[in-house]
Amino acid sequence: MTDTPPAPTAPRPAGEELAELDRRHLLHPWTPYGVGDQLVLVEGSGVEVTDAHGNTYLDGRSGQFNATLGYSHPRVVAALTEQAGKLMTYALLGSSNEPAVRLAARLAELLGEPDGRTLFCNSGSEATEAAIRIVRMYHALRGQPQRTTVLSLADSYHGTTLAAAAMSGSPLAWTGCGPLPEGFVRVPTPGSTVRDRGEFRPGAEALEEAILAQGAENVAAFFVEPVLGVGGIRPLPAGYLRAVREICDRHGVLLVVDEVTTGFGRTGEWFAHRREGIRPDLLTLGKGLAAGYVPFAAVTTTAEIAEAFAADPMLGGLRHGHTTSGHALGAAVSLAVLETIEEEGLIEHAAAMGERLCGGLTDRLKDLEGVSDVRGVGLFAGIEFDTFDRATQVMLGCLRAGVIVRSEGPVLAVAPPLIVNAAQIDRIVDTLHRATTAATG
């Protein structure tokens, strides 16, 4: 007598299988344990993404603020496919590749720096790290090796490397990671309160005070975001960047503008610092550069700063870089992204849709119970709630209604792809209004 074979079991739905594998094997960054199953996404088109259960959502946060052209854009996919079949990469160590060359030239053109130079890397954090090394080595090569101190705003966020963490005032960035590198000093954020002295600092004078306190001859650079992202979607006050440009010039301090999040149309301009009409000494870029299709970032600087490295006694060039610096696939994708932004008029479109978004959120939410503030610029808006718990309730309410927004503590960030249309903007605003009303009720 033979054993009866077991009855076949029906395969589990893909969503359940992926959820279990996710729980068992994937380590999520910046995510607390025990929050339930994660949203497992399997495909996207336009401004919408679909999860493993077949549910479709309007992506009101552009992934990690990086999916600026949405998903499956045919032009970008074609560029990626073509380059992958031709030359996926060739390192820039004593050699080069065509897409990296053309992209560096295009960035110089966009930035109005005819002889500007660009170092490519893989992430915004790496761009920050590279910029720190560049400014310190630059001063050393100019005979001022004591200029090592790097200043940043207390509420800023510039990445997750140890040096970038040392620039942040948030304990989330550095607690348990010590000892942190030395030489980093945080400056009160404009409009914030200096807690240790109880004084109000509405403008740039706090930066000059910090430079003088450190000794101007010891300060290498000031790093600043035009809109604080992780710090609560907080646009800097009008005139602030112009004032700090003058202060940095007065004391020989380099100005590094972090446009990893705000660059390439997010604020309705190619670059947010253009709203102030300033020229940074270095600019860090990421996210929208490759629109999320590949990991890619950059640091651009002036010819004057770049050419100082010819005098480096150890190399006669810049002693920094990565295996994939200037990855040909990433550069080709970025070129396609920039061409798409320009030819589809997405800078102007983002400005118009940004007015609709920020105006709609202000009109519909600012007077609701539990809402402390509504602010933003372009397609980059934040709604601040009175508690983290209420913000979480609103975020989950939006998710249940099919709209994804991002939580930054008590602030919900809204940053849809630049291709978003008016009806989709209205849906985001309506959904946030209903979810906020439900959370306050």
N, C-alpha and C positions, 0 to 999 in steps of 0.2 A: 504494500500500500504506500503510495507516495504522499508526501506532505502537500497540503493544499496551499498554493501560492497566496501570498497576502493580497488583499484587494488593493488595487491601485488607489493612491491618494491624489486628490486634485492638487495641482500645483498652486502654491500661494500666489496671490497677486504680486506683481513686481514691486508695488509700493511697500507692502509689508516686508518683503525680503530686504529691500534696500534700507528700510528703517531699522531692521534688526542688525544688519551689517554696519550701519552707521553707528549705532549705539555701542557695538562691540569693538570697532576697530578705528574709528576716525576721531582724531583729537581736534576739536574745534577751537580756533583762536578767539580770544575775547568772549567766550561763551560759558556761563556757569553750568555746572553739572546739574542733572536732575530737573531740567526744565521741560522734559517731554520730548517727543520726537521732533527732529528738525525738519524744516521744509526741504525736501529733496527734489531738486529741479532737474528735468531731463531734456527740455528743449525750450527754445524761445524764438519769437518772430516779432519784428517791430518793437513795440514797447511792452509786449506781453511775454510771460514765461509760463510754462506748464510743469506741474509737479508729477511725481511718479504715480499718483492716484488719478491723473487725468484732469485735475483742477487747473484752471487758467487764471492768472493774476495780472493786473496792470502793475508794472514795476515802477513804483513812484520813488525809487531810490537809486536807480541805475546800477544795480548790483552793489558794489562798494564805491559808489559815485563814479565808476569807471566806464560803464556801458553807455557811453554818451551817444552813440549812433544806434542804440538798441541792439537787437539780436538778428543774426543771419542777414546782415546787409549784403546784397549780392555783389556790390563793387568791392567791398573789403574781403569777402570770402574768395572772390576771384583772384585778387592780388595775393592773398595768402597761399592759395593753391598753386598759382603760377610760380611764385618764388620757391615754394617747397620742392617743386619738381625741377627747378633750375639750379639753385645753390642755396641751401638752407642757411649756411653761415660761412664766414671765414674770419678768423680773429684779426683784430686791428693791431696786434703786436708785430710791428715791422711789416705790415701788409694792410690790405684794405678790401672793401667790397663796394660794389656800385650803389646799392640802396643806402648804405650808411653815408656815403659821400654826398649823394643827392639830398638826403634828409637834412644833414648838417647845413648844407647850403640853403635849403628852404627855410629852416629855422632862423638863420641869420637874416634872410630876407624879411620874414614875418616880424622879426624883432627890431628891424631897422638898424641892424649892426652889420654893415657890409663885410667886415672882416671878423665877425664874431666866431667863436670856436665852441664846439659842443663835445662833451664826453658822454657817451651812452652807457647806461647801466640797466638794471633789471627791475628796480622798484623805487618808490619814493624814499624809503628808508636809506637805500644805497645812495640815492642822489644827495640826501642830507649828509651822509658820511663822507662822500666825495667832496662836497662843498666845504666841509670843515677842514679836511686835509688840504684842499687847494688854498684856502685863505691863510692858513697857518704857514704853509710852505712858501707862499708868495711873500709874506712879510719877512720870513727868514732870508729869502734870497735877495731881498732889498735891504738887508742889513739891520732888520729889526726883529730878531728872533724872540724877543721878549713879548711880542704881540701875539699872545696865545688865547686870551680870554674871549669867549664867545657869549654874547648876550642874546636873550630871547624873551618873549612875553611869557608871563607866569601861566597863562591859560592856553598856551599854544600847544600844538602837537606836530612833531616833525618826523615821526617814525619810531621804529622799535629796536634799532640797534642801541647798544649801551650809551653811545655818545648822544644819540637822539633822545633817549630816555632821560639823560641828565639835563636836557634842555626843557623838559616838561615839568610843570608844577604839580601835576596830578600824581598822587601816590600810586595809582593803578599802574603807572608806567615804570616805576622803579622799585617799589617795595619788594624786598627779598632778592633783589638782583645785585646788591652791592658787593664790593665797593664800586661806586660809579667813577668814571673818569673825572679828573679835576679840570678846572678851567672853564666852568660854565656858571653863568650868573643869570638869574631870572629877574626881569623887569616887570613892574606892575602893568597889567593890561589897561589900556586907556578906558576910562570910565569905571574902573574897579576901585575897590578900597584897599589901601595898604594896611593889612591887618595888624602888623606889629606896631604901627604908630597911629592908626586910626585916622589917617589923612586921606582926602579924596584927590585922586590924580586924573583929571579929565583928558589930559593930552600928552604930548611928547616930552614934556619937561622931565618926566621920570627917567627917560632914556638918557638924557644929558647928565642928570644927577648920577646915574649908575656909571656912566663913562668916567666922570670926574672922580667918583669914589674909588674906582678900580685903578685910576691913573690912565689917562687917554693913551699914553705910550705903551700900555699893556694890553689894549683891547684890539682884537683882530677883526671882529665882524658882529653885526646885528642881524639875526634871522627873524623874518616876520612873514606871517600869512596875511594877505589882503582881507580875507574873510576867515576867521577862526572856524575850523570845521569841527573836529572832535571837541573843541572848546565851546561848542554850543551854537554853531552857525551864526556867528557874530561879525557882521561887517565892521571894519575899522571906521572910526569917525571920519567924516570928510575933512581933508586937509592933513590928516595924520601922516600919511606916507610922504607928502611933500615936506612936512616939518622934520621927519626923521632923516630924509635925504640930506637936508641942509645940515643937520646935526652931525651926521656921519662924515660929510665932506669937511666940516669944520675941524674935526678931530682925527682925520685920517683913518676912519673906520670903514671897512667895506660893508655895503648893504646887500644882503642876500634875501631875495624875495622868493618865498615858497609858494609856487603855483601848481603844486602837484595835483590839488583838487580843483582849483579855480581856473586853470588854464584851458585854452581851446574851446571857448564859448560858454562855459558854465554860467558866467555872470552877464552874458549878453555882449561881451567883448572878447576879442581873441585872447587877451590877457587882462586880468583884473587891475593890475598896476597902471594900465593905461588910463584908467579913470582919473588918476591923479597926475598924469603927464610926467611921470618920473622915469628915470633910467637906472635900473639896478646894476650892481657890479657883477652879481651872479644871479642866475635864475634856476630854480629846481623845478623839474617838470615830470609828469607821470600820468597815471590814470587815463585822461582823455587823449593823451598822445597816441596811444594805440587802441583807444576805445574799448579796452578789455579783451581784445581778440588774442593778444599775446602779452606776457609780462614785459614791459618796456618802460624806460624812464631816461631822464637826461639831466645834465647840468650844462648850462650855457654860460659863457663869460665873454669878456671883451678881449680883443687882440692884445691889448697892453698887458693884461693879467696873464694870458696864456703864454705870451712870448717870454715872460720872466723865467719860465722853466728851462729855457735854453741855457741859462747860466747855472743850472743845478750841477754841482761838482761831481755828484755820484753817477749821474745818468745823462745829463744834458737834455732832459725831457721830464714829463710828468710821471712820477713814481706812484701810480695808482691805476687800477683797472681790474677787469674781471675776464674770465674765459669768454663769456658771451657779451662783452661790451661791444656794441655796434652789431648785434646779431642781424644778419641780412634779412631773415624772415620778419623780425620785429620792425626793422627799418622800412621794408617794403609795405608792410601793413600800415605803418604810421604815415607813409607818403599817401597811400590810398585814403586814409582817414582825413588828412588835411585837404586833399583834393575834393573829397565829398563835402566837407564842411563848407568849402569855398563855393563849389559849383551849385550846391543845393541852397545856398543862402542861409545857412543854419545859424550864423552869428546874429543876423537881423531877426530871424525867426525865434531864436532863443530869447532875445530881448523882448519881443512882443509877447511871447508866451509867458515870460517871466513877469511882466507887468500884470498879466491876467492872473497868474498864480498868486503872486504876493498881494495883489489887490483883493482877490477873492478871499484869501485866507484872512486878511485883515478885516474885511467887511463882515465875514461870517463868523469868525472865531474870537476876535479880540475882546468882546464883551461877555463871553460865556464864563460861567462859574468855573474856577479852577485854572483858567488860562492867565498866565502872568505876562506873556509878551508874544507878539508875532513879529518876525523880522526876516529880512532876506534881501537878496539882490539877484536879478536874473532868475534862472531856474535853480536857485539855491535858497531854500527857505527853512526857517525853524520856528516851531511852536513850542514855547516854554510853558510847562505846567507847574502847579504849585508843589507837586510831589512826584517822585519817581514812580510810585505805584499808579497814580492816575495816568501818567504818560504811557505806562505799560498797558493799562486797560484800553486806552485809545488805540495804541498800536495793534493790539490783538483784535479789537473791534474792526479795524480797517482790514486786517488780514482775513477775518471771517467774511467780510464783504467783498473780498477779491482785490484789495489794493495793498501793496507792500510799501511801508514807510520804515524809516530807520530810527532806532532809539539811541540817543546820546544822553544817558541819564534821564533827567526830567525834560529833556528837549527832544521833540520828534523832528527829524530831518526829512525834508521833501526835496528830491532832486531827480526828476524824471529825465529820460534821454532827451537830447536836443530835438529829436524828430517828433516829439509829442505834439498832438493837435489840440485845438480849443475844446473839443468835446471831452477829450481825455483829461485835460486840466480841470474842467468843470466836474468831472466824475471824482477826481482826487479831492477837490474842495468839498463837494457834497458829502463824500464818504467820511472825511475828517470831521465835518460838522455833525453828522449823525452820531459818529462814534464818541465825540466829545460830549455831546448832549446826553448820550446814554451813560457815559462814565460819571458825569456830574449828577445824574439822576439817581 
